[in-house]
Amino acid sequence: MIERKYPVNYWISMHMVPCLEALEPFFVCIESDDFVGAGRVIDSCDTDELHKALMRSLLYQSVGDVNAALKVLEPFIDAEDFYVNRNLLRLYLSLSMTDEASKALKSLKPANEEMQTIVLNAEGSLMWRSGRNELAKERFEQAFELAKRCNNSMLLSSCIINRALMLQCFGNATEAEKLYMEAMNIAKSSGMVENVLISRLDLGELYKETGKTDRAKEIILSAIEYGDGYKNYNVSSIMRDCYINLGDIFFMEKDLDQAEKFYEKAIDQKYGETADVARAYMGKTRILMERKELSEALNLLEAAHALAKRAGSPRYEAETLLLRGQVYERQNRLNDALQSYGVAVFLFRKLGNTYEIARGEKAVGEIYRRMGDEDRAAEHMKKAEDMSASMTRTRD
């Protein structure tokens, strides 16, 4: 029998939902892929409409329908309920809706140290996404110190992963590697499959960034092996991320056939059309560009853009537009490329993602340089340089 990915105490420990009598049969249905049964449990349980909405939101989150999960909670946005705002915050962050996430964060009223730890982690995530790295690092450190006092290993491993990410961001790969290993061991001992996979995936990304591609492939493949057989959208989503990263590594190594194989595996992961599928499509687009199949690349980008838009992910909408601009450049369609890059920069500015804004501004500057407009080229190159001073990449 496969161990259930999300035992009830996980959701309670991470303060996604209060302790309700109906949770056990509810999650038994979810882990059996009996989503109709889970809906019946919600309809028949003896609780108020707010708690039913929380359970419906978790049901939608379990099958990857983030927009539906958001929609059922938004009528309760003024209820000043910690669990509602906790879920809203998580959903807004997953959709890169930073303004809405900030409002949900301000509405969180922690009643204990565990809840306060969650708030500090969320503050750190928002600061990181807006390029305020030092403040983000401070919040993650505070969350870690608080988590150590809470005797909650699931929460502690999440805090350690965030600390590792920040150290990685600041170039301290050695210490980041140690923390990923520590988080992995804590998560494994507590049966928290999600954090075992995330720590291995993040460690693989660290190895990839530092040029240790063989070790990166090894640790990401071990994550796939560990997660194989576990149900639930969240595990499926992390597994998809693993396949995409492997595709990226093989693409870097110019092994286009292997890269394509892993992008296909990412697309085939259960629960289908999420924003991450658009990432896999973008990976396949780069392969088509290398093969000089530019018309096919544009067609696939149209599908990727539509997927990102349907999933409510402006981040990946903008990424598809950046890539489309690159295809247009190769076709010498410079005006089309300029328009595509311009819309991408506009979207990234709305999100406040400094790393991506810098990429977009640099691309716009290079187009103007090709057009012979050195003044505009210099203007946009300067904007890119200014952004790089506080540069940070948001998490996917």
C-alpha positions as CSV (number, residue, x, y, z in Angstrom):
1,M,0.0,0.0,0.0
2,I,1.3,3.4,-1.0
3,E,1.9,5.8,1.9
4,R,-0.5,8.7,1.7
5,K,1.2,11.8,0.6
6,Y,-0.6,14.2,2.9
7,P,-1.6,12.6,6.2
8,V,-4.1,14.7,8.0
9,N,-1.6,15.9,10.5
10,Y,0.5,17.5,7.7
11,W,-2.3,19.8,6.7
12,I,-2.9,20.7,10.4
13,S,0.8,21.1,11.2
14,M,1.3,23.4,8.2
15,H,-1.9,25.4,9.3
16,M,-3.7,24.9,6.0
17,V,-6.8,23.8,7.8
18,P,-8.0,23.5,11.4
19,C,-8.6,20.1,13.0
20,L,-12.0,19.0,11.7
21,E,-13.7,15.6,12.2
22,A,-14.3,15.2,8.4
23,L,-10.7,15.5,7.4
24,E,-9.8,11.9,7.7
25,P,-12.5,10.5,5.3
26,F,-11.9,13.6,3.1
27,F,-8.3,12.9,2.5
28,V,-8.8,9.2,2.2
29,C,-11.0,10.0,-0.8
30,I,-8.4,12.4,-2.3
31,E,-5.6,9.9,-2.0
32,S,-7.8,7.3,-3.7
33,D,-8.5,9.7,-6.5
34,D,-12.1,9.6,-5.5
35,F,-12.7,13.3,-5.9
36,V,-16.5,12.9,-6.2
37,G,-16.4,11.1,-2.8
38,A,-14.4,13.9,-1.3
39,G,-17.0,16.4,-2.5
40,R,-19.7,14.3,-0.9
41,V,-17.8,14.3,2.4
42,I,-17.7,18.1,2.3
43,D,-21.4,18.4,1.5
44,S,-22.4,16.0,4.3
45,C,-20.0,17.1,7.1
46,D,-21.3,19.0,10.1
47,T,-19.4,22.3,9.9
48,D,-20.0,25.8,8.8
49,E,-19.7,27.2,5.2
50,L,-16.3,28.8,5.8
51,H,-14.7,25.4,6.8
52,K,-16.5,23.7,3.9
53,A,-15.0,26.3,1.6
54,L,-11.5,25.6,3.0
55,M,-12.0,21.9,2.3
56,R,-13.2,22.6,-1.2
57,S,-10.2,24.8,-1.8
58,L,-7.9,21.9,-0.7
59,L,-9.8,19.6,-3.0
60,Y,-9.2,21.9,-5.9
61,Q,-5.5,22.4,-4.9
62,S,-5.1,18.6,-4.8
63,V,-6.1,18.3,-8.5
64,G,-4.2,21.3,-9.6
65,D,-7.1,23.7,-10.2
66,V,-5.6,26.8,-8.5
67,N,-8.1,29.2,-9.9
68,A,-11.0,27.2,-8.6
69,A,-9.3,26.8,-5.3
70,L,-9.0,30.6,-5.1
71,K,-12.5,31.3,-6.2
72,V,-14.2,29.3,-3.4
73,L,-12.2,31.2,-0.8
74,E,-12.5,34.7,-2.0
75,P,-16.1,35.2,-0.6
76,F,-14.5,34.7,2.8
77,I,-11.7,37.2,2.3
78,D,-13.1,39.6,4.9
79,A,-13.7,36.9,7.5
80,E,-10.3,37.6,9.1
81,D,-9.8,33.8,9.4
82,F,-6.2,32.7,9.6
83,Y,-6.7,29.5,7.6
84,V,-8.5,31.3,4.8
85,N,-5.8,33.9,4.5
86,R,-3.1,31.3,4.8
87,N,-4.5,29.4,1.8
88,L,-5.2,32.7,-0.1
89,L,-1.6,33.7,0.4
90,R,-0.3,30.3,-0.8
91,L,-2.5,30.5,-3.9
92,Y,-1.7,34.1,-4.7
93,L,2.1,33.3,-4.5
94,S,1.7,30.3,-6.7
95,L,0.1,32.6,-9.3
96,S,2.7,35.4,-8.8
97,M,-0.1,37.7,-7.7
98,T,2.2,39.6,-5.3
99,D,-0.1,42.6,-4.5
100,E,-2.9,40.2,-3.5
101,A,-0.5,38.1,-1.6
102,S,0.7,41.1,0.3
103,K,-2.9,41.9,1.3
104,A,-3.5,38.4,2.5
105,L,-0.3,38.4,4.4
106,K,-1.3,41.6,6.3
107,S,-4.6,39.9,7.2
108,L,-2.8,36.9,8.9
109,K,-3.1,37.1,12.7
110,P,-0.9,34.4,14.1
111,A,-2.1,32.9,17.3
112,N,1.0,30.9,18.2
113,E,4.7,30.5,17.3
114,E,4.0,28.0,14.5
115,M,1.7,30.4,12.8
116,Q,4.2,33.2,13.3
117,T,6.8,31.1,11.6
118,I,4.6,30.7,8.6
119,V,4.0,34.4,8.5
120,L,7.8,35.1,8.6
121,N,8.4,32.6,5.8
122,A,5.7,34.3,3.7
123,E,7.2,37.7,4.3
124,G,10.5,36.4,3.2
125,S,9.1,34.9,0.0
126,L,7.4,38.2,-0.9
127,M,10.5,40.2,-0.2
128,W,12.6,37.8,-2.2
129,R,10.2,38.1,-5.2
130,S,10.5,41.8,-5.2
131,G,14.3,41.8,-5.0
132,R,14.7,42.8,-1.4
133,N,17.2,40.0,-0.7
134,E,18.7,41.2,2.6
135,L,15.3,41.7,4.2
136,A,14.2,38.3,2.9
137,K,17.2,36.7,4.3
138,E,16.5,38.3,7.7
139,R,12.9,37.0,7.7
140,F,13.9,33.5,6.8
141,E,16.5,33.5,9.6
142,Q,13.9,34.6,12.1
143,A,11.5,31.9,10.8
144,F,14.2,29.3,11.2
145,E,15.0,30.3,14.8
146,L,11.3,30.3,15.7
147,A,10.7,26.9,14.0
148,K,13.5,25.3,16.1
149,R,11.4,26.0,19.2
150,C,8.1,24.7,17.7
151,N,8.9,21.0,17.7
152,N,7.4,20.7,14.2
153,S,9.8,18.9,11.9
154,M,7.7,19.6,8.8
155,L,7.8,23.3,9.4
156,L,11.5,23.2,10.3
157,S,12.5,21.4,7.1
158,S,10.6,24.1,5.1
159,C,12.5,26.8,6.9
160,I,15.8,25.2,6.3
161,I,15.1,24.9,2.6
162,N,14.3,28.6,2.5
163,R,17.6,29.4,4.3
164,A,19.5,27.3,1.8
165,L,17.8,29.1,-1.1
166,M,18.9,32.4,0.3
167,L,22.5,31.2,0.8
168,Q,22.5,29.9,-2.7
169,C,21.2,33.3,-3.9
170,F,24.1,35.0,-2.1
171,G,26.6,32.7,-3.6
172,N,27.4,30.5,-0.6
173,A,27.0,27.2,-2.3
174,T,28.9,25.1,0.3
175,E,26.6,26.1,3.2
176,A,23.5,25.9,1.0
177,E,24.4,22.3,0.1
178,K,24.7,21.4,3.8
179,L,21.3,22.8,4.6
180,Y,19.6,21.0,1.7
181,M,21.0,17.8,3.1
182,E,19.8,18.6,6.6
183,A,16.3,19.5,5.3
184,M,16.2,16.3,3.3
185,N,17.1,14.1,6.3
186,I,14.6,15.9,8.6
187,A,11.8,15.6,6.0
188,K,12.7,11.9,5.3
189,S,12.6,11.0,9.0
190,S,9.2,12.7,9.4
191,G,7.7,11.1,6.3
192,M,7.3,14.4,4.5
193,V,7.6,13.3,0.9
194,E,7.1,16.8,-0.6
195,N,10.1,18.3,1.3
196,V,12.3,15.3,0.5
197,L,11.6,15.9,-3.2
198,I,12.0,19.7,-3.0
199,S,15.3,19.5,-1.1
200,R,16.7,17.1,-3.7
201,L,15.4,19.1,-6.6
202,D,16.8,22.4,-5.1
203,L,20.1,20.6,-4.4
204,G,20.2,19.5,-8.0
205,E,19.6,23.0,-9.2
206,L,22.5,24.2,-7.0
207,Y,24.7,21.6,-8.6
208,K,23.5,22.7,-12.1
209,E,24.3,26.3,-11.3
210,T,27.8,25.5,-10.1
211,G,28.6,23.4,-13.1
212,K,28.3,20.0,-11.4
213,T,25.9,18.6,-14.0
214,D,26.6,14.9,-13.4
215,R,25.8,15.4,-9.7
216,A,22.8,17.4,-10.6
217,K,21.4,14.7,-12.8
218,E,22.1,12.1,-10.1
219,I,20.3,13.8,-7.3
220,I,17.3,14.8,-9.4
221,L,17.0,11.3,-10.7
222,S,17.1,10.1,-7.1
223,A,14.2,12.5,-6.3
224,I,12.2,11.0,-9.2
225,E,12.9,7.5,-7.9
226,Y,11.8,8.5,-4.4
227,G,8.6,10.2,-5.5
228,D,7.6,7.5,-8.0
229,G,4.3,5.9,-7.0
230,Y,3.1,8.6,-4.6
231,K,-0.2,10.2,-5.6
232,N,-1.4,13.8,-5.3
233,Y,-1.1,16.8,-7.4
234,N,1.7,18.3,-5.3
235,V,4.0,15.4,-5.7
236,S,3.1,15.2,-9.4
237,S,4.0,18.9,-9.7
238,I,7.4,18.5,-8.1
239,M,8.1,15.4,-10.3
240,R,7.3,17.5,-13.3
241,D,9.7,20.2,-12.1
242,C,12.4,17.4,-11.8
243,Y,11.8,16.3,-15.4
244,I,12.0,19.9,-16.6
245,N,15.3,20.5,-14.8
246,L,16.7,17.3,-16.3
247,G,15.6,18.5,-19.7
248,D,17.3,21.8,-19.1
249,I,20.6,20.1,-18.1
250,F,20.6,17.8,-21.2
251,F,19.8,20.8,-23.3
252,M,22.8,22.7,-21.9
253,E,24.9,19.6,-22.7
254,K,23.5,19.8,-26.3
255,D,21.9,16.3,-25.9
256,L,18.7,17.4,-27.6
257,D,17.1,13.9,-27.8
258,Q,17.5,13.3,-24.1
259,A,16.3,16.8,-23.3
260,E,13.2,16.2,-25.4
261,K,12.5,12.9,-23.7
262,F,12.4,14.6,-20.3
263,Y,10.3,17.5,-21.4
264,E,7.8,15.0,-22.8
265,K,7.8,13.2,-19.4
266,A,7.0,16.5,-17.7
267,I,4.1,17.1,-20.1
268,D,2.8,13.6,-19.5
269,Q,2.7,14.0,-15.7
270,K,-0.7,13.4,-14.1
271,Y,-3.1,16.4,-13.6
272,G,-2.0,17.9,-16.8
273,E,-2.5,21.5,-17.7
274,T,-0.8,23.6,-15.2
275,A,1.6,26.5,-15.7
276,D,4.5,24.1,-15.4
277,V,3.4,22.3,-18.6
278,A,4.0,25.7,-20.3
279,R,7.6,25.5,-19.0
280,A,8.0,22.1,-20.6
281,Y,6.6,23.4,-23.9
282,M,9.1,26.2,-23.7
283,G,11.9,23.7,-23.2
284,K,10.7,21.9,-26.4
285,T,10.6,25.2,-28.2
286,R,14.3,25.8,-27.5
287,I,15.0,22.4,-29.0
288,L,13.0,23.4,-32.1
289,M,15.0,26.6,-32.3
290,E,18.3,24.7,-32.2
291,R,17.0,22.5,-35.0
292,K,16.0,25.7,-36.9
293,E,12.4,24.6,-37.0
294,L,11.2,28.2,-36.3
295,S,7.6,28.0,-37.5
296,E,7.0,24.9,-35.4
297,A,8.6,26.7,-32.4
298,L,6.2,29.6,-32.8
299,N,3.2,27.2,-32.9
300,L,4.3,25.5,-29.7
301,L,4.8,28.9,-28.0
302,E,1.3,29.8,-28.9
303,A,0.1,26.7,-27.0
304,A,2.5,27.5,-24.1
305,H,1.2,31.0,-23.9
306,A,-2.4,29.9,-23.9
307,L,-1.7,27.4,-21.2
308,A,0.1,29.9,-19.0
309,K,-2.8,32.4,-19.4
310,R,-5.4,29.7,-18.7
311,A,-3.5,28.7,-15.6
312,G,-3.5,32.4,-14.4
313,S,0.4,32.6,-14.5
314,P,1.5,36.1,-15.7
315,R,5.1,34.9,-15.0
316,Y,5.0,32.2,-17.6
317,E,3.0,34.3,-20.0
318,A,5.9,36.8,-19.9
319,E,8.4,34.0,-20.3
320,T,6.7,32.7,-23.4
321,L,6.8,36.2,-24.8
322,L,10.5,36.5,-24.2
323,L,11.1,33.3,-26.0
324,R,8.8,34.3,-28.9
325,G,10.9,37.5,-29.2
326,Q,14.0,35.3,-29.6
327,V,12.3,33.3,-32.4
328,Y,11.3,36.5,-34.1
329,E,14.9,37.7,-33.9
330,R,16.1,34.6,-35.6
331,Q,13.6,35.3,-38.4
332,N,14.9,38.9,-38.6
333,R,11.4,40.2,-37.6
334,L,12.8,42.9,-35.3
335,N,9.7,44.9,-34.9
336,D,7.7,41.8,-33.8
337,A,10.5,40.9,-31.5
338,L,10.5,44.4,-29.9
339,Q,6.8,44.3,-29.4
340,S,7.0,40.8,-27.8
341,Y,9.9,41.8,-25.5
342,G,8.0,45.0,-24.5
343,V,4.9,43.2,-23.4
344,A,7.0,40.7,-21.4
345,V,8.8,43.6,-19.6
346,F,5.5,45.2,-18.8
347,L,4.2,42.0,-17.2
348,F,7.4,41.4,-15.3
349,R,7.2,45.0,-14.0
350,K,3.7,44.4,-12.7
351,L,5.0,41.3,-10.9
352,G,8.1,43.2,-9.5
353,N,10.5,40.4,-10.6
354,T,13.8,42.2,-10.9
355,Y,15.8,39.3,-12.5
356,E,13.3,39.0,-15.4
357,I,12.9,42.7,-15.9
358,A,16.6,43.0,-16.4
359,R,16.6,40.1,-18.9
360,G,13.8,41.8,-20.8
361,E,15.3,45.3,-20.8
362,K,18.6,43.8,-22.1
363,A,16.8,42.0,-24.9
364,V,15.0,45.3,-25.9
365,G,18.3,47.1,-25.8
366,E,19.9,44.6,-28.1
367,I,17.1,44.9,-30.6
368,Y,17.5,48.7,-30.7
369,R,21.2,48.1,-31.2
370,R,20.5,45.9,-34.2
371,M,18.2,48.6,-35.5
372,G,21.0,51.1,-35.3
373,D,19.3,53.2,-32.5
374,E,22.2,53.5,-30.1
375,D,20.5,56.1,-27.8
376,R,17.5,53.8,-27.1
377,A,19.8,50.8,-26.9
378,A,21.9,52.5,-24.2
379,E,18.7,53.6,-22.3
380,H,17.4,50.1,-22.0
381,M,20.9,48.6,-21.3
382,K,21.2,51.1,-18.4
383,K,17.8,50.0,-17.1
384,A,19.0,46.4,-17.2
385,E,22.2,47.3,-15.3
386,D,20.2,49.2,-12.6
387,M,18.0,46.2,-12.1
388,S,21.0,43.8,-11.7
389,A,22.1,45.6,-8.6
390,S,19.2,44.0,-6.7
391,M,18.8,41.1,-9.0
392,T,17.0,37.9,-7.8
393,R,15.2,35.2,-9.7
394,T,11.8,34.2,-8.4
395,R,11.1,30.6,-7.6
396,D,9.1,28.6,-10.2
